[in-house]
C-alpha cells in the first residue's frame, strides 16, 4: 500500500488514518489494497487524490457533514476548535444524546484527527481537544469543497469572485465569503432559503451596506448561522442593530465579534433557539433584559464589567466569558448548574474571596474551567 501512495507524505498519512479504523487483519487490509488498486487503475495520474477520496468515502455518514463544513474556512486557516464545535451543533450535524452535544462534537473532532483528515496545530490543554486549534491540508480542503459543491452542501465566494457574483448562481444553503476590501449588497444574490452565512474578513476592511444588512434580517428568516465577525458597516463604525433582527427566529449561532455593535435590541428575546452569542471584543455591549428569555443559550461571549441583565434564567448556559464579580453576585448561581466554563473579572482579594467561593459551590460539579482576575476587564 505504501507503494500505491507514490511516496507522497499526505497520502501515506491519510492512508494510515484510514487503516487505524480498520480491523488489524490481513483480510481487511487486503480489501483496502484492492480498493485502492481499482481506483488507481481508473485514474493513474492522481494517486493522492484517489487515496484522499477513499478516506472521505470511508467516513461514517455523520462525520461527512462535519468534514465538508471545514472546507468553508479560508486556505491555511488556523481554526478555533471551540468555534468549530459551536458551528457544528448550530448546523444540526450533532445528534441529541444523553451527553452534551458539545461532547459528541468533540468525539467527532477526535475521529477526524485520528483519521488525519485534520491536524491539531495548537493545544491549550493536554486533556481537552476542544481547547485547541486545528487546520486542514490544502488538498483535503480542496476535496471537501469539491464534494460539498457536488451535493450542494455549501458554496464559497473568494477574492477571485467580485460582487455581485452574477457568473456563479447560488447553489446550496450555506455560504461563506472570503473577502478583502469589498462592499457587499447581500440581498442582491443570496438565496431566500439560506440557512448559514459566514463572512471571513481577511484584512478587517470588508464592509456590509447597512441598508442591505437590515434587509438580511427581513429576507432570510431561515438562517440558523450568521457570522459577521470583524465586518464593518458602511455608514457608521458603531451600530445599533435594528429591531427587525428579532424576526430571525431560527437563529442558533450569532457572531458579531469586533463589529462594534454597541447595543442589542429587545427583540433578541425572540431567539428561542439561539445557542451561541459571540460579542467578543465589545466592551460593555448593552444587552436588553430580554436576554433572560434565551432559554437555549449555551455559550455567551463578551465583556460585562459594569452592567448586565440577570442571567440566572439561562439554565442551559455552559460558557460565560466574561462577567464582573459584582454582576455575578446579583444572580442566583444555584440555577446555573450546567456552567462548564466561567471567566470573572473585578474580584477584590480582600473582601470578595469568601462570597465568590460560596457562589461557586452552588454551581455543582460541572464547572471545568474558572478564570478569575482582579482587573476590570481581565
LOFI-639804 format. One record per residue (C-alpha): x, y, z. Coordinates in steps of 0.02 Angstrom, whole numbers, padded with zeros to 5 digits. Layout:
<atoms>
> X	Y	Z
...
</atoms>
This chain:
<atoms>
> 00000	00000	00000
> 00146	00117	00032
> 00195	00096	-00150
> 00021	00144	-00207
> 00042	00313	-00122
> 00185	00356	-00238
> 00293	00408	-00091
> 00185	00562	-00059
> 00179	00603	00129
> -00002	00662	00135
> -00064	00504	00051
> 00035	00398	00174
> -00030	00494	00325
> -00212	00487	00273
> -00199	00304	00223
> -00127	00269	00395
> -00276	00357	00474
> -00394	00252	00369
> -00309	00088	00417
> -00311	00139	00600
> -00500	00122	00596
> -00496	-00049	00512
> -00479	-00219	00594
> -00293	-00265	00602
> -00321	-00420	00496
> -00241	-00472	00332
> -00413	-00491	00253
> -00469	-00315	00298
> -00308	-00233	00241
> -00312	-00332	00079
> -00486	-00263	00045
> -00419	-00086	00065
> -00272	-00125	-00051
> -00389	-00197	-00183
> -00500	-00044	-00173
> -00351	00072	-00194
> -00287	-00029	-00341
> -00454	-00018	-00431
> -00465	00169	-00404
> -00288	00198	-00466
> -00322	00097	-00622
> -00466	00215	-00659
> -00356	00369	-00636
> -00170	00334	-00635
> -00118	00517	-00635
> -00193	00567	-00468
> -00134	00443	-00338
> -00151	00559	-00188
> -00322	00624	-00240
> -00389	00447	-00256
> -00325	00398	-00084
> -00397	00555	-00005
> -00564	00521	-00088
> -00558	00342	-00024
> -00531	00407	00153
> -00678	00526	00135
> -00792	00389	00069
> -00743	00281	00219
> -00805	00412	00342
> -00964	00370	00439
> -01114	00468	00374
> -01120	00584	00525
> -00937	00635	00502
> -00953	00678	00318
> -01053	00836	00351
> -00927	00893	00481
> -00781	00864	00362
> -00867	00954	00217
> -00907	01100	00332
> -00722	01129	00370
> -00700	01172	00186
> -00785	01340	00213
> -00635	01407	00311
> -00506	01503	00207
> -00350	01416	00147
> -00213	01398	00281
> -00334	01447	00419
> -00294	01406	00600
> -00467	01357	00660
> -00525	01380	00838
> -00599	01210	00877
> -00718	01283	01005
> -00795	01391	00868
> -00798	01242	00751
> -00892	01137	00879
> -01018	01277	00911
> -01049	01289	00723
> -01072	01101	00703
> -01200	01099	00843
> -01292	01250	00771
> -01295	01174	00597
> -01380	01018	00664
> -01238	00898	00624
> -01232	00832	00802
> -01367	00712	00863
> -01454	00737	01029
> -01395	00608	01155
> -01383	00595	01343
> -01214	00683	01348
> -01197	00866	01296
> -01193	00891	01107
> -01026	00981	01126
> -00950	00821	01195
> -01018	00721	01048
> -00947	00853	00928
> -00779	00838	01015
> -00785	00650	00985
> -00814	00685	00800
> -00667	00804	00801
> -00560	00670	00881
> -00614	00547	00748
> -00565	00664	00605
> -00399	00696	00691
> -00365	00510	00713
> -00400	00486	00529
> -00278	00627	00487
> -00415	00723	00396
> -00374	00873	00505
> -00221	00915	00609
> -00206	00989	00783
> -00089	01138	00772
> -00100	01208	00948
> -00165	01127	01106
> -00202	01235	01258
> -00235	01084	01366
> -00161	00909	01363
> -00329	00830	01404
> -00461	00927	01308
> -00460	00934	01119
> -00592	01070	01121
> -00463	01189	01195
> -00352	01193	01040
> -00336	01248	00860
> -00334	01142	00705
> -00301	01156	00519
> -00335	01060	00360
> -00212	01022	00220
> -00244	01116	00058
> -00278	00956	-00040
> -00401	00894	00090
> -00485	01063	00091
> -00499	01055	-00099
> -00579	00884	-00079
> -00702	00949	00049
> -00752	01095	-00062
> -00769	00984	-00216
> -00877	00856	-00127
> -00980	00993	-00043
> -01019	01080	-00207
> -01065	00914	-00288
> -01205	00888	-00162
> -01245	01074	-00146
> -01191	01072	00035
> -01103	01241	00032
> -01036	01373	-00084
> -00885	01486	-00063
> -00856	01656	-00140
> -00674	01710	-00134
> -00565	01854	-00187
> -00572	01796	-00367
> -00762	01814	-00368
> -00801	02000	-00365
> -00977	02053	-00319
> -01114	02032	-00372
> -01059	01855	-00418
> -01182	01852	-00563
> -01075	01724	-00654
> -01100	01597	-00514
> -01283	01568	-00474
> -01317	01516	-00294
> -01306	01330	-00256
> -01340	01263	-00084
> -01399	01342	00077
> -01231	01375	00162
> -01123	01519	00103
> -00951	01577	00151
> -00871	01738	00090
> -00682	01756	00092
> -00654	01938	00061
> -00531	02080	00055
> -00585	02261	00045
> -00755	02227	-00031
> -00927	02300	-00003
> -01073	02180	-00019
> -01256	02203	-00057
> -01308	02038	00021
> -01490	02040	-00030
> -01448	02051	-00215
> -01381	01874	-00235
> -01411	01764	-00083
> -01548	01631	-00100
> -01703	01660	00008
> -01690	01488	00089
> -01515	01525	00155
> -01479	01436	00319
> -01297	01485	00351
> -01193	01639	00310
> -01013	01658	00369
> -00904	01804	00316
> -00717	01788	00341
> -00646	01964	00343
> -00467	01926	00299
> -00398	02102	00314
> -00526	02188	00427
> -00584	02304	00286
> -00739	02214	00224
> -00895	02319	00239
> -01079	02274	00230
> -01201	02405	00171
> -01310	02447	00318
> -01473	02453	00221
> -01439	02281	00150
> -01391	02217	00321
> -01563	02269	00379
> -01644	02180	00231
> -01546	02024	00279
> -01647	02011	00438
> -01810	02025	00342
> -01773	01921	00187
> -01680	01773	00261
> -01786	01710	00403
> -01724	01530	00393
> -01547	01574	00446
> -01476	01462	00581
> -01298	01530	00575
> -01249	01713	00550
> -01066	01756	00573
> -01019	01936	00534
> -00864	01934	00643
> -00743	02080	00611
> -00851	02157	00473
> -00881	02343	00464
> -01039	02436	00416
> -01028	02569	00283
> -01114	02713	00372
> -01054	02703	00550
> -00913	02616	00640
> -01035	02595	00785
> -01207	02524	00759
> -01365	02477	00850
> -01446	02328	00769
> -01624	02355	00707
> -01770	02276	00796
> -01806	02175	00638
> -01665	02057	00683
> -01788	01976	00803
> -01880	01902	00654
> -01738	01779	00626
> -01818	01658	00747
> -01723	01504	00685
> -01553	01579	00728
> -01442	01463	00830
> -01273	01547	00811
> -01243	01735	00805
> -01067	01806	00797
> -01041	01995	00800
> -00861	01986	00858
> -00767	02151	00837
> -00907	02231	00736
> -00926	02373	00863
> -01111	02344	00886
> -01149	02445	01042
> -01320	02378	01088
> -01434	02232	01051
> -01621	02265	01030
> -01755	02194	01144
> -01814	02084	01001
> -01669	01963	01028
> -01784	01887	01159
> -01868	01803	01010
> -01713	01695	00981
> -01785	01546	01072
> -01666	01428	00980
> -01507	01530	01000
> -01362	01427	01069
> -01210	01540	01044
> -01197	01729	01057
> -01022	01795	01024
> -00992	01979	01063
> -00806	01961	01094
> -00713	02125	01079
> -00863	02228	01134
> -00827	02320	01294
> -00996	02339	01376
> -01107	02296	01229
> -01276	02336	01304
> -01390	02186	01325
> -01578	02206	01348
> -01671	02123	01490
> -01748	02006	01362
> -01582	01912	01351
> -01650	01817	01501
> -01778	01736	01384
> -01645	01643	01285
> -01680	01478	01367
> -01575	01375	01243
> -01421	01487	01257
> -01267	01382	01295
> -01121	01499	01259
> -01111	01686	01294
> -00951	01777	01249
> -00915	01961	01279
> -00861	02076	01419
> -00979	02143	01550
> -00892	02236	01690
> -01020	02366	01744
> -01196	02323	01686
> -01285	02166	01630
> -01462	02098	01649
> -01494	01949	01762
> -01441	01788	01677
> -01492	01659	01806
> -01639	01611	01696
> -01515	01545	01567
> -01511	01374	01646
> -01430	01290	01494
> -01282	01408	01496
> -01116	01315	01483
> -00991	01455	01448
> -00990	01633	01513
> -00844	01740	01464
> -00832	01865	01546
> -00930	01944	01688
> -00882	02053	01835
> -00893	01988	02013
> -01022	02120	02062
> -01138	02072	01919
> -01111	01887	01953
> -01167	01906	02134
> -01333	01983	02079
> -01384	01813	02009
> -01446	01655	02093
> -01297	01549	02043
> -01381	01389	02103
> -01485	01397	01943
> -01329	01391	01831
> -01279	01212	01866
> -01238	01174	01684
> -01099	01303	01682
> -00935	01223	01625
> -00826	01375	01592
> -00827	01542	01683
> -00717	01694	01668
> -00738	01828	01801
> -00660	01999	01823
> -00655	02132	01957
> -00631	02015	02106
> -00566	02107	02259
> -00448	01994	02353
> -00479	02069	02523
> -00668	02065	02525
> -00738	01951	02389
> -00649	01785	02409
> -00771	01704	02530
> -00927	01761	02437
> -00853	01701	02274
> -00813	01529	02346
> -00990	01511	02413
> -01068	01559	02247
> -00958	01438	02151
> -01002	01297	02270
> -01184	01318	02221
> -01143	01282	02038
> -01122	01096	02068
> -00993	00983	01986
> -00999	01030	01802
> -00880	01179	01812
> -00718	01130	01724
> -00631	01295	01691
> -00625	01450	01802
> -00528	01609	01767
> -00530	01746	01899
> -00442	01915	01888
> -00438	02074	01990
> -00439	02190	01840
> -00599	02266	01775
> -00579	02188	01603
> -00474	02034	01643
</atoms>
